[in-house]
Amino acid sequence: MKTNNLLDERQEQVLLKIEHNGYLIAFWGLLAVLLAEAFFLDMELKAMAGEWIVFMVLSVYVSAASARNGIWDRRLKPDAKSNARIAGAAALIFGALVGVGFYLRIPERPLGCLALGAVTAVAMFGVLMLTLSLAARKVKRVTQEQEEEE
């Protein structure tokens, strides 16, 4: 369906910035709500299913569309160092949330909660490194193909 665009270039850029900020608000807001519900409000997974599905669809779509178009990030390169930083930060945050979440439920087992958080962080780091490495390889391949076409 072809429609006329009534915006000039400046308005188009402003609209893109607004949409970008709206996406970031939705993404981080959904993540915050999911974490709060899971760890601090003791909600069951069934009650969070809708939000979780929307969050995952949003995440997978943006990641896949970016990789398909050879886009990684504005500031980071698709290399092992960047992947390790991203995976490490996410794993530490998630491991800490898991450890604290279980400690709030079982305060008499602090070492068990700490161990669970650590194991979760290590597992998360491994999964994220693998996923980011595969995505970085895809982005590099697409970028190379685009450069060869030119």
C-alpha positions in Angstrom: 0.0 0.0 0.0 1.5 3.3 -1.1 0.7 6.4 0.7 1.9 10.0 0.4 4.3 11.1 3.1 3.3 14.6 4.2 6.4 15.1 6.3 9.5 17.0 5.3 13.0 15.6 6.1 13.3 17.4 9.4 9.9 16.1 10.6 10.7 12.6 9.4 13.9 12.7 11.5 12.0 14.0 14.5 9.3 11.3 14.1 12.1 8.6 13.9 13.6 10.0 17.1 10.1 9.9 18.8 9.5 6.3 17.7 13.0 5.3 18.9 12.4 6.8 22.3 9.0 5.1 22.4 10.6 1.8 21.7 13.1 2.3 24.4 10.4 3.2 26.9 8.4 0.1 26.0 11.4 -2.2 26.1 12.9 -1.1 29.4 9.5 -0.6 30.9 8.3 -4.1 30.1 11.6 -5.5 31.4 11.3 -3.6 34.7 7.7 -4.7 35.1 8.6 -8.3 34.4 11.4 -8.3 36.9 9.4 -6.6 39.5 6.5 -9.1 39.1 8.8 -12.1 39.0 11.1 -11.3 41.9 9.3 -8.9 44.2 5.6 -9.4 43.7 5.6 -13.2 43.7 3.4 -13.3 40.6 3.0 -16.7 38.8 4.3 -17.2 35.3 0.8 -17.6 34.0 -0.1 -14.1 35.1 3.0 -12.7 33.4 2.7 -14.6 30.1 1.2 -11.8 28.0 3.8 -9.3 29.0 6.6 -11.9 28.5 5.3 -12.7 25.0 5.2 -9.0 24.0 8.7 -8.5 25.4 10.1 -11.5 23.6 8.5 -10.6 20.3 9.8 -7.1 20.6 13.3 -8.3 21.4 13.5 -11.0 18.7 12.0 -8.7 16.0 14.4 -5.8 16.6 17.4 -8.1 16.9 16.6 -10.2 13.8 15.7 -7.1 11.7 18.9 -5.4 12.7 21.1 -8.4 12.0 19.3 -9.0 8.6 20.2 -5.5 7.6 23.8 -5.6 8.8 23.3 -3.3 11.8 24.9 -4.1 15.1 24.9 -1.0 17.3 25.7 2.7 17.1 28.7 2.6 19.4 29.8 -1.0 19.7 31.6 -3.2 17.1 30.4 -6.8 16.6 33.5 -8.4 18.2 34.3 -10.7 21.1 35.3 -7.8 23.4 31.9 -6.0 23.0 30.1 -9.3 23.3 31.9 -10.2 26.5 31.0 -6.8 28.0 27.4 -7.1 27.1 27.1 -10.7 28.2 29.0 -10.0 31.4 26.9 -7.0 32.4 23.6 -8.8 31.7 24.8 -12.0 33.4 25.8 -10.1 36.6 22.6 -8.2 36.8 20.4 -11.2 36.1 22.5 -13.4 38.5 22.2 -10.8 41.2 18.4 -10.5 40.7 18.0 -14.2 40.9 20.1 -14.4 44.1 18.3 -11.5 45.8 14.9 -12.8 44.6 15.5 -16.2 46.2 17.1 -14.7 49.3 13.8 -12.7 49.8 11.9 -16.0 49.7 14.4 -18.1 51.6 16.4 -15.8 53.9 17.6 -18.7 56.1 19.7 -20.1 53.1 21.9 -17.1 52.1 24.8 -19.3 50.7 22.4 -21.3 48.6 20.9 -18.2 47.2 24.3 -16.8 46.5 25.3 -20.0 44.7 22.1 -20.1 42.7 22.7 -16.5 41.6 26.3 -17.3 40.6 25.3 -20.4 38.7 22.6 -18.5 36.9 25.1 -15.7 36.0 27.6 -18.2 34.6 25.0 -20.0 32.6 23.5 -16.7 31.3 27.0 -15.5 30.3 27.6 -18.7 28.3 24.2 -18.5 26.5 24.6 -14.8 25.8 28.1 -15.1 24.5 27.0 -17.9 22.1 24.0 -15.9 20.9 25.9 -12.7 20.5 28.7 -14.4 18.7 26.3 -16.0 16.2 24.5 -12.7 15.7 27.8 -10.8 15.2 28.9 -13.4 12.6 25.6 -12.8 10.8 26.0 -9.0 10.9 29.5 -9.2 9.6 28.5 -11.5 6.7 25.6 -9.2 5.7 27.8 -6.2 5.9 30.4 -7.8 3.7 27.8 -8.8 1.2 26.5 -5.3 1.1 30.0 -3.9 0.6 30.6 -6.3 -2.3 27.4 -5.3 -4.0 28.5 -1.7 -4.0 
